[in-house]
């Protein structure tokens, strides 16, 4: 399953870039960008890498609207560092925790079947 998803992602990336070459398409900066997306979204969640990828793709556009030139890169880096330190479980982990507060889970104590043994 992961191979199929990786193949689909590679083909979409090839269509986005236009042509693939080992020296131009897969640079160290691209690898760092992909790993950053994984950690931003949350590596321990299923939905986290998608959220991280969206953050890595759209955050530079957002910061370039706020500032120009090198200041945009510094602002992008500062936002990434703040997210990593303030949300160690990633954006999806924080969203999941907030959703858990809104929709509380039933505890095991409340699942006692009716007519069960009476407490002593």
Backbone bond lengths (Angstrom), bond angles and torsions (degrees), N, CA, C in turn:
res aa  C-N    CA-C-N  psi(-1)  N-CA   C-N-CA  omega(-1)  CA-C   N-CA-C  phi
1 X - - - 1.446 - - 1.532 110.40 -
2 X 1.330 116.40 -44.28 1.466 118.25 -178.58 1.522 111.14 -66.75
3 X 1.340 116.55 -32.64 1.468 119.27 177.15 1.515 111.91 -65.38
4 X 1.334 116.82 -37.79 1.464 120.71 178.45 1.525 111.00 -66.44
5 X 1.332 116.45 -42.09 1.460 120.13 179.00 1.527 110.38 -66.80
6 X 1.330 116.46 -39.81 1.465 120.04 178.40 1.522 110.92 -65.45
7 X 1.326 117.63 -40.75 1.458 120.96 176.87 1.519 112.46 -63.21
8 X 1.327 115.90 -40.71 1.460 120.01 177.05 1.526 110.65 -63.95
9 X 1.333 116.26 -43.10 1.465 120.01 178.85 1.524 110.98 -63.70
10 X 1.330 117.15 -40.14 1.465 120.20 178.16 1.513 112.53 -64.93
11 X 1.321 117.10 -39.67 1.462 119.07 179.28 1.525 111.23 -69.24
12 X 1.327 117.32 -38.06 1.464 119.76 176.39 1.526 111.04 -66.09
13 X 1.334 116.37 -38.39 1.466 119.75 177.38 1.520 110.71 -64.91
14 X 1.332 117.26 -39.44 1.469 120.87 178.62 1.524 110.53 -64.15
15 X 1.322 116.73 -39.21 1.467 119.35 177.70 1.523 110.63 -67.55
16 X 1.323 117.29 -36.97 1.458 121.79 -179.65 1.524 111.17 -67.34
17 X 1.335 116.22 -44.90 1.461 120.74 -177.47 1.524 111.02 -77.55
18 X 1.320 117.15 -36.97 1.462 120.72 -179.68 1.511 112.34 107.48
19 X 1.301 117.38 -40.31 1.467 122.57 178.55 1.517 107.87 -155.37
20 X 1.316 116.66 146.16 1.454 120.94 -179.92 1.520 110.54 -111.25
21 X 1.306 115.14 137.24 1.456 121.20 172.63 1.524 107.23 -145.58
22 X 1.332 117.61 144.72 1.470 119.71 -175.95 1.523 113.47 -61.12
23 X 1.309 117.66 -33.64 1.459 118.85 -176.34 1.525 113.10 -86.51
24 X 1.321 118.92 -22.44 1.456 120.06 -176.62 1.510 114.67 -104.69
25 X 1.309 117.87 -34.08 1.463 120.72 -174.27 1.514 113.35 -88.81
26 X 1.322 117.83 -31.53 1.458 121.08 -174.03 1.522 109.95 -117.66
27 X 1.310 115.55 74.54 1.454 121.20 -179.12 1.530 109.90 -91.01
28 X 1.307 116.33 172.18 1.455 121.79 176.60 1.523 110.45 -62.21
29 X 1.315 116.77 -38.25 1.464 120.58 179.44 1.528 111.25 -63.80
30 X 1.326 117.93 -38.31 1.466 121.20 177.80 1.528 110.43 -66.46
31 X 1.327 117.52 -39.69 1.467 120.84 177.75 1.523 111.26 -63.81
32 X 1.323 116.60 -42.98 1.460 120.74 178.13 1.527 110.25 -63.96
33 X 1.316 116.92 -38.95 1.463 121.11 178.72 1.530 111.17 -62.95
34 X 1.328 117.32 -41.91 1.466 120.61 179.86 1.522 111.95 -68.31
35 X 1.330 117.73 -41.20 1.461 120.90 178.02 1.527 110.65 -66.95
36 X 1.336 116.86 -37.38 1.459 120.99 177.25 1.519 110.57 -61.82
37 X 1.326 117.08 -41.23 1.461 120.35 177.18 1.504 112.32 -62.00
38 X 1.318 116.81 -38.20 1.463 121.19 178.52 1.519 110.87 -63.85
39 X 1.327 117.59 -46.77 1.455 120.28 -178.31 1.523 112.39 -72.43
40 X 1.332 117.27 -33.27 1.459 119.35 178.36 1.517 111.46 -64.97
41 X 1.319 115.95 -44.30 1.452 119.52 -178.16 1.506 112.53 -72.90
42 X 1.285 117.28 -36.68 1.466 121.36 -177.33 1.513 108.75 121.20
43 X 1.305 116.70 111.23 1.461 121.32 -175.34 1.519 112.50 -73.54
44 X 1.323 118.65 -21.25 1.463 121.51 -175.33 1.522 112.82 -93.86
45 X 1.323 117.84 6.65 1.455 120.71 -179.14 1.513 110.40 -116.74
46 X 1.311 116.24 159.98 1.459 121.00 178.52 1.521 110.84 -78.88
47 X 1.301 116.28 -37.32 1.463 121.54 -176.52 1.528 112.01 -87.73
48 X 1.328 117.53 -12.68 1.464 122.38 -174.71 1.511 115.96 -60.57
49 X 1.342 119.94 -47.81 1.464 118.98 179.64 1.525 114.02 -61.33
50 X 1.329 117.24 -30.22 1.468 120.06 176.89 1.526 109.73 -68.10
51 X 1.327 116.53 -44.76 1.459 121.01 178.03 1.527 110.26 -63.73
52 X 1.333 116.92 -41.61 1.467 120.57 178.43 1.513 112.60 -64.68
53 X 1.332 116.61 -39.25 1.465 119.84 178.20 1.522 110.72 -64.25
54 X 1.319 116.93 -42.09 1.462 119.86 177.25 1.520 110.90 -63.20
55 X 1.334 117.00 -39.57 1.463 120.16 178.66 1.522 111.54 -65.33
56 X 1.332 117.32 -42.40 1.463 120.20 -178.44 1.529 111.43 -69.81
57 X 1.323 116.78 -32.82 1.468 119.51 -179.53 1.526 111.26 -76.66
58 X 1.341 117.50 -44.73 1.463 119.97 -172.76 1.519 114.91 -92.22
59 X 1.315 118.76 -19.48 1.462 120.42 179.37 1.535 112.93 -63.64
60 X 1.335 120.66 -39.40 1.472 118.62 176.24 1.531 113.37 -63.09
61 X 1.334 117.90 -34.74 1.465 120.00 177.08 1.520 110.69 -67.41
62 X 1.326 116.29 -39.25 1.457 120.79 177.89 1.524 110.95 -64.61
63 X 1.331 117.57 -45.09 1.460 119.87 -178.45 1.522 111.59 -70.96
64 X 1.339 117.98 -29.79 1.467 118.87 178.02 1.520 110.97 -71.21
65 X 1.342 118.07 -24.76 1.461 120.62 174.22 1.522 111.45 -73.43
66 X 1.344 116.40 -32.25 1.462 120.23 -179.36 1.519 112.66 -78.99
67 X 1.320 117.04 -35.98 1.462 121.30 -177.56 1.528 108.41 -144.87
68 X 1.313 116.39 167.06 1.465 119.59 -178.14 1.526 110.11 -123.73
69 X 1.319 115.08 159.12 1.458 121.52 175.32 1.513 113.14 69.50
70 X 1.343 115.47 -139.50 1.464 121.53 -177.71 1.521 112.52 -68.77
71 X 1.319 116.89 -25.10 1.459 120.14 179.50 1.533 109.59 -63.33
72 X 1.324 116.99 -34.33 1.462 121.21 178.02 1.525 111.07 -62.46
73 X 1.329 117.48 -43.02 1.461 121.18 177.78 1.508 112.69 -65.66
74 X 1.328 117.06 -39.38 1.466 121.44 178.07 1.528 109.87 -66.64
75 X 1.329 117.45 -41.26 1.455 121.27 178.34 1.526 111.07 -65.19
76 X 1.326 116.98 -40.79 1.463 122.08 176.81 1.526 110.14 -60.49
77 X 1.320 117.24 -46.56 1.462 121.49 178.40 1.519 112.36 -63.53
78 X 1.306 117.45 -40.24 1.465 121.02 179.81 1.525 111.24 -65.71
79 X 1.331 117.10 -39.75 1.463 120.38 177.69 1.521 110.22 -65.87
80 X 1.326 117.78 -41.77 1.463 120.90 178.72 1.528 111.52 -62.39
81 X 1.321 116.66 -44.59 1.468 120.66 179.79 1.526 110.43 -65.01
82 X 1.330 117.18 -40.24 1.464 120.00 178.74 1.524 111.24 -63.52
83 X 1.329 117.07 -41.63 1.463 120.01 179.42 1.522 110.36 -64.89
84 X 1.319 117.85 -42.32 1.465 120.62 -178.63 1.535 110.89 -65.11
85 X 1.332 118.19 -40.45 1.459 120.11 -178.56 1.526 112.83 -78.82
86 X 1.333 117.21 -35.99 1.459 119.49 -177.21 1.526 113.05 -84.75
87 X 1.337 117.28 -23.73 1.464 121.55 -179.22 1.521 109.39 -130.09
88 X 1.340 118.82 76.01 1.466 120.06 -176.19 1.528 113.88 -63.02
89 X 1.337 118.26 -24.35 1.460 119.64 177.96 1.515 112.34 -89.45
90 X 1.312 117.95 5.06 1.451 122.43 176.54 1.514 112.43 89.08
91 X 1.323 115.00 171.41 1.462 120.74 -178.45 1.522 110.47 -65.89
92 X 1.331 117.39 -43.58 1.469 120.20 -179.34 1.519 111.47 -66.40
93 X 1.323 118.46 -33.83 1.455 121.00 176.93 1.521 111.93 -65.16
94 X 1.327 116.20 -40.29 1.466 120.42 178.00 1.526 109.78 -68.17
95 X 1.337 116.98 -42.39 1.467 119.85 178.36 1.525 111.10 -63.04
96 X 1.324 117.46 -39.02 1.462 120.87 176.94 1.515 112.33 -64.96
97 X 1.323 116.22 -39.07 1.460 119.91 178.38 1.528 111.12 -67.42
98 X 1.340 116.95 -38.74 1.462 120.12 176.71 1.522 111.15 -66.78
99 X 1.318 116.91 -38.65 1.466 120.28 177.22 1.522 110.42 -65.28
100 X 1.317 117.82 -34.32 1.456 121.55 176.83 1.517 112.54 -66.02
101 X 1.323 116.75 -29.30 1.471 119.74 176.57 1.522 111.14 -75.50
102 X 1.318 116.16 -35.68 1.464 120.14 -179.21 1.522 110.57 -73.10
103 X 1.334 116.61 -43.89 1.458 121.95 179.51 1.530 106.96 -113.80
104 X 1.330 117.56 90.92 1.469 119.11 -176.35 1.523 111.35 -68.34
105 X 1.319 115.30 145.52 1.458 121.49 177.53 1.517 109.18 -84.61
106 X 1.323 114.83 151.12 1.459 119.94 177.59 1.521 108.63 -75.62
107 X 1.314 115.76 137.17 1.463 118.92 179.20 1.520 109.66 -83.50
108 X 1.301 116.84 164.14 1.464 121.76 -178.89 1.529 111.37 -68.03
109 X 1.323 118.17 -28.15 1.459 120.72 -178.49 1.523 111.78 -66.71
110 X 1.305 116.87 -31.53 1.457 120.19 -178.53 1.523 112.35 -80.22
111 X 1.315 118.93 -7.96 1.460 121.65 -177.88 1.530 112.76 -91.93
112 X 1.301 118.95 16.28 1.447 122.53 179.43 1.533 108.28 -65.73
113 X 1.327 118.65 128.53 1.465 119.66 -178.07 1.525 111.31 -67.23
114 X 1.327 115.79 146.97 1.470 118.26 179.54 1.519 109.94 -65.66
115 X 1.292 117.05 143.52 1.458 121.46 -178.80 1.507 113.02 77.19
116 X 1.320 118.42 13.89 1.452 122.60 179.70 1.516 110.91 -72.73
117 X 1.305 117.37 -179.72 1.466 119.76 -178.14 1.522 111.24 -63.30
118 X 1.302 114.78 137.49 1.461 120.93 179.44 1.513 109.75 -75.42
119 X 1.315 117.19 143.27 1.465 119.49 177.65 1.524 110.66 -67.10
120 X 1.308 117.47 145.44 1.478 123.27 -178.15 1.484 112.08 -86.76
